[in-house]
Structure formats: C-alpha cells, structure tokens
Amino acid sequence: VQLMESGGGTVQPGGSLRLSCEASGFTFNVYPITWWRQAPGKEREWVGDISSDGSMPDYSESVRGRFTISRDNAKNMVYLQMNRLKPEDTAVYYCRRSNSNYWGQGTQVTVSP
C-alpha cells in the first residue's frame, strides 16, 4: 500500500492550491480516504474525508466552505482543492486510507504574505 501527496507550496493569503494523493497497492475504489494536517507544534488534525464512491465528502468546521475533496477512481487519485487560504492553514498535509495506518509522506503548505 502506498499513498503519495503532491501539490504543496507557498501561497499568499486568499490564494488557492490543489493537493493530490496518488494511491497504489490496494483496491482503491472500495476505501474512503481522509485528509489530515499537522501544523508546527500542534497535533495532527482531521481535515475531511470522502467515501469510496466520492458521493459523501465531509469536512472539519475550520475548512468547510473553503476546501473541497474529490476523487477519480479510474486514476486512483484523491484531490484536496483549497481556496481562500489563511495563514492558519499552514501545515503538512497528509492523505490516509481510512481506518488504517497507511499514510502518505505529507506535503507542506505554507500560507504567508
């Protein structure tokens, strides 16, 4: 099982980024996928998740209305579209196969003027 995030970077407040999570080594279309983040000095925080068929995304209060999770089961990909970014969104972002210990290596997102 492998999960690999990409798409992080530095962006100004109010900007946008799209993160990708590429999965391999398992039957992707039967598993929900979650996004998490960890800011310096803080615990890892759940951002949101998406059901196996992509029909039921859910989000934390801190990102709802700004972030959108989607997936393409034909490509074994999950995406995190992040809009109206704030400095407090600065963190390392991870994807995880739900209810498992399979995590990606993370991608850094920095929101700074």
Legacy VTK file of the C-alpha trace (Angstrom):
# vtk DataFile Version 3.0
C-alpha trace
ASCII
DATASET POLYDATA
POINTS 113 float
0.000 0.000 0.000
1.347 3.400 -0.964
-0.063 6.891 -0.746
1.806 9.866 -2.145
0.799 13.506 -1.752
1.878 16.297 -4.054
0.971 19.856 -4.892
2.068 21.694 -1.781
3.834 25.026 -1.851
3.757 28.590 -0.654
0.813 30.825 -1.401
-0.415 34.210 -0.242
-3.486 34.532 1.978
-6.620 34.281 -0.106
-4.906 32.106 -2.663
-5.587 28.542 -3.759
-3.767 25.247 -4.023
-4.783 21.781 -5.131
-3.216 18.811 -3.420
-3.198 15.361 -4.952
-2.957 11.960 -3.331
-1.954 9.070 -5.560
-2.753 5.617 -4.218
-1.438 2.201 -5.189
-1.207 -1.327 -3.894
-4.821 -1.828 -2.900
-8.332 -1.825 -4.365
-8.737 1.922 -4.305
-12.437 2.200 -5.116
-13.617 0.357 -2.004
-11.904 2.577 0.573
-12.756 6.022 1.900
-9.785 8.377 2.015
-9.120 11.055 4.589
-7.047 14.224 4.615
-5.215 15.374 7.720
-2.836 18.173 8.525
-0.267 18.956 11.159
0.939 22.432 11.966
4.217 23.043 13.810
3.831 22.311 17.499
0.278 21.028 17.130
-1.394 17.649 16.980
-2.417 16.144 13.681
-5.883 17.427 12.738
-8.573 15.816 10.606
-9.414 17.978 7.576
-12.015 15.902 5.796
-12.790 12.659 4.052
-14.511 11.214 1.049
-16.443 7.989 0.649
-15.312 5.213 -1.641
-17.545 6.355 -4.486
-16.957 10.051 -3.893
-20.562 10.800 -3.036
-20.174 11.873 0.562
-17.355 14.292 1.336
-17.223 15.662 4.865
-15.147 18.471 6.296
-13.966 19.933 9.550
-15.534 23.197 10.629
-12.285 25.042 10.065
-12.212 24.299 6.326
-15.854 23.740 5.365
-16.871 26.055 2.554
-13.253 26.669 1.516
-11.886 23.180 0.838
-13.283 20.531 -1.491
-12.333 16.873 -1.615
-12.874 14.849 -4.775
-11.626 11.592 -6.196
-11.075 9.888 -9.529
-11.313 6.150 -9.012
-10.201 5.459 -12.570
-6.874 7.125 -11.765
-6.569 6.093 -8.101
-6.388 9.762 -7.150
-7.876 11.936 -4.439
-7.728 15.709 -4.539
-7.954 18.472 -1.970
-8.868 21.799 -3.519
-8.063 24.575 -1.063
-9.453 28.041 -1.669
-9.349 31.262 0.331
-6.324 30.018 2.203
-5.436 31.532 5.547
-2.124 31.626 7.437
-3.605 29.166 9.934
-3.910 26.615 7.129
-0.123 26.351 7.120
0.724 22.717 7.841
1.966 19.462 6.422
-0.972 17.778 4.709
-1.378 14.017 4.638
-3.750 11.586 2.999
-4.642 8.371 4.717
-6.590 5.287 3.839
-9.497 5.462 6.282
-9.290 3.418 9.482
-5.799 2.226 8.735
-2.210 3.045 9.468
-1.465 3.776 5.808
-0.384 7.393 5.398
1.418 9.333 2.755
4.662 11.154 3.471
2.971 14.560 3.534
3.268 17.753 1.537
3.996 21.183 3.001
1.528 24.024 2.551
2.627 27.475 3.663
0.295 30.457 3.571
2.243 33.650 4.021
2.162 37.229 2.691
LINES 1 114
113 0 1 2 3 4 5 6 7 8 9 10 11 12 13 14 15 16 17 18 19 20 21 22 23 24 25 26 27 28 29 30 31 32 33 34 35 36 37 38 39 40 41 42 43 44 45 46 47 48 49 50 51 52 53 54 55 56 57 58 59 60 61 62 63 64 65 66 67 68 69 70 71 72 73 74 75 76 77 78 79 80 81 82 83 84 85 86 87 88 89 90 91 92 93 94 95 96 97 98 99 100 101 102 103 104 105 106 107 108 109 110 111 112
